[in-house]
Amino acid sequence: MTCEFSIKTFDELTAVDLYHILKARSQVFVVEQNCAYQDMDEVDFDCLHLVAHKNETLIGYCRIIPPEFNKLKSNLSVADPAVKTNHTSMPAIGRVLVLSEHRGDGLARQMMNQAIAHCRKKYGKKRPIILSAQAYLLSFYESLGFVPEGEHYLEDNIEHVKMVLYVVKKNKVKKESTDTATTTTKILGFLLFIMAALFILGLLYLMI
């Protein structure tokens, strides 16, 4: 799906922006999921708000909570030992939604990739990213690299699981030593030269 993405702080949102964001969140998380809960919270003031637009109409949304305002913590139980302790403070992605008429076209994946890239750019490439995923979306977030952490739990009577995206270190493949390969080539070349010389000497001997 072709769409445009924008990321704004709360103060950068216009009244119209905020209206459409809150309308979409209410439509998906309250009405569709039949869940009476307090969607609007003071966390919004400190978040970055990522909106997916199609023809200037909101079709998808998520918010990024900066590390200093994120209360969702990882116990690093499945982390790479190389993860520094100061990275227990990490950004979170939440309120991820795609309006029903635009689902199934890969928009959620595009939007999450945008959010992840922005977190990497703003908060550091080596800093993990955390989210509280609704359990039925577990495989979707796993496909993006998120790892489930801990037991499932109820949040507003909906089953959730904490998930963390760690930075996967690329293992350096040990290549065969260039010097060894060069030496082997030289030896083979020398043996071929000796065999050729012996062949020529043999021919000369027969001709005498």
C-alpha positions in Angstrom: 0.0 0.0 0.0 1.3 3.5 -0.9 0.8 6.0 1.8 2.6 8.9 3.6 3.9 8.9 7.1 4.4 11.8 9.5 5.8 11.9 13.0 4.9 14.8 15.3 5.3 15.7 18.9 2.1 16.4 20.8 2.7 20.2 20.5 3.1 19.9 16.8 -0.3 18.2 16.3 -3.1 20.4 15.1 -6.6 20.2 16.7 -7.7 18.4 13.6 -4.8 15.9 13.8 -5.6 15.2 17.4 -9.3 14.7 16.7 -8.6 12.1 14.0 -6.0 10.3 16.1 -8.3 10.0 19.1 -11.3 9.1 16.9 -9.3 6.2 15.4 -8.0 5.0 18.8 -11.6 5.1 20.2 -12.9 3.3 17.1 -10.4 0.4 17.3 -9.5 0.0 20.9 -12.9 0.9 22.5 -15.7 0.2 20.0 -14.2 -2.7 17.9 -12.7 -4.5 20.9 -15.7 -3.8 23.1 -13.4 -2.6 25.8 -14.3 0.3 28.1 -11.0 1.8 29.2 -9.3 5.2 29.5 -7.6 5.6 26.2 -6.5 9.2 26.6 -3.7 9.4 29.1 -1.1 12.0 30.1 1.5 9.9 28.3 0.4 11.4 25.0 1.9 14.7 25.9 5.4 13.3 25.9 5.0 10.9 22.9 5.9 11.1 19.3 2.8 10.4 17.2 3.3 8.5 13.9 0.4 8.8 11.5 -0.1 6.9 8.2 -2.1 9.0 5.7 -3.7 8.1 2.4 -5.0 11.1 0.5 -4.6 13.1 3.6 -6.8 10.8 5.6 -5.6 8.9 8.7 -5.6 5.2 8.0 -3.0 4.0 10.6 -1.4 5.3 13.8 1.0 4.4 16.6 2.8 6.4 19.3 6.4 6.2 20.4 7.1 6.7 24.1 10.6 8.1 24.8 12.8 6.1 27.2 12.6 8.7 29.9 8.8 8.5 30.0 8.3 4.8 29.4 7.2 2.8 32.4 7.2 -0.6 30.6 10.5 -2.2 31.6 12.3 -5.2 30.4 14.0 -7.7 32.8 16.5 -8.5 30.0 15.9 -12.2 30.6 16.4 -13.0 27.0 18.8 -10.3 26.1 22.2 -10.7 24.6 24.8 -10.5 27.5 26.4 -7.6 25.6 23.3 -5.4 26.2 24.4 -2.7 28.6 22.5 -2.2 31.8 21.8 1.4 30.9 19.7 0.1 28.0 17.1 -1.2 30.5 15.6 2.3 29.8 14.2 2.0 26.3 11.6 3.5 24.0 8.2 1.9 23.7 5.8 1.6 20.8 2.1 1.6 21.6 -1.5 2.2 20.4 -0.7 0.5 17.1 -3.7 0.5 14.8 -4.9 0.2 11.2 -8.4 1.2 10.4 -10.4 -1.9 9.4 -10.9 -1.0 5.8 -7.2 -0.8 5.2 -6.1 -4.0 6.9 -4.5 -6.9 5.0 -2.4 -4.7 2.7 0.8 -4.7 4.8 0.3 -1.2 6.3 0.9 -2.4 9.9 4.3 -3.8 8.9 5.2 -0.6 7.0 4.2 1.5 10.0 6.1 -0.6 12.5 9.2 -0.4 10.3 8.8 3.4 10.3 8.5 3.5 14.0 11.4 1.1 14.6 13.7 3.1 12.2 12.7 6.3 14.0 13.5 4.8 17.4 16.9 3.6 16.1 17.7 7.0 14.7 16.5 9.1 17.7 17.4 6.9 20.6 20.4 4.9 19.3 20.9 1.9 17.1 21.9 -0.4 20.1 19.0 0.5 22.3 16.2 -2.2 22.6 12.6 -1.3 21.9 9.7 -2.6 24.0 5.9 -3.0 23.5 2.9 -4.6 25.2 1.4 -6.7 22.4 -2.1 -8.1 22.3 -1.5 -11.9 22.4 -3.2 -12.6 19.1 -0.6 -10.4 17.3 2.3 -12.3 18.8 3.4 -13.9 15.5 3.2 -10.6 13.7 5.6 -8.9 16.1 7.9 -11.9 16.1 8.1 -11.5 12.4 9.5 -8.0 13.0 12.1 -9.4 15.3 10.4 -8.8 18.7 11.0 -11.5 21.4 8.3 -12.3 23.9 9.3 -11.8 27.5 7.6 -13.3 30.5 4.1 -14.7 31.0 0.9 -13.4 29.3 -1.1 -11.0 31.4 -4.4 -9.2 31.3 -4.6 -5.5 30.5 -8.1 -4.1 30.4 -9.3 -7.7 30.2 -7.4 -8.4 27.0 -4.5 -10.9 27.0 -1.1 -9.2 26.4 2.5 -10.2 26.3 5.6 -8.0 26.8 7.9 -8.1 23.7 11.3 -6.6 23.2 13.3 -5.9 20.0 17.0 -6.4 20.6 19.8 -5.5 18.2 20.9 -8.7 16.5 24.7 -8.7 16.2 26.0 -10.0 12.9 28.3 -12.9 13.5 31.5 -12.5 11.6 32.1 -15.6 9.5 35.7 -16.7 9.7 37.0 -16.8 6.2 40.0 -18.9 5.2 43.2 -17.0 5.7 44.3 -15.2 2.5 47.9 -16.1 3.3 47.0 -19.8 3.5 45.1 -19.7 0.2 48.0 -17.9 -1.5 50.6 -20.4 -0.2 48.4 -23.3 -1.4 48.1 -21.7 -4.9 51.9 -21.2 -5.0 52.6 -24.8 -4.1 50.2 -26.2 -6.7 51.7 -23.9 -9.3 55.2 -25.1 -8.4 54.2 -28.8 -8.7 52.6 -28.2 -12.1 55.8 -26.4 -13.2 58.0 -29.4 -12.1 55.6 -31.9 -13.8 55.8 -29.9 -17.0 59.6 -29.7 -16.8 59.9 -33.5 -16.3 57.5 -34.1 -19.2 59.7 -31.9 -21.5 62.9 -33.6 -20.3 61.3 -37.0 -21.0 60.5 -36.0 -24.5 64.0 -34.7 -25.1 65.5 -37.9 -23.8 63.4 -40.0 -26.2 64.4 -37.8 -29.1 68.2 -38.2 -28.4 
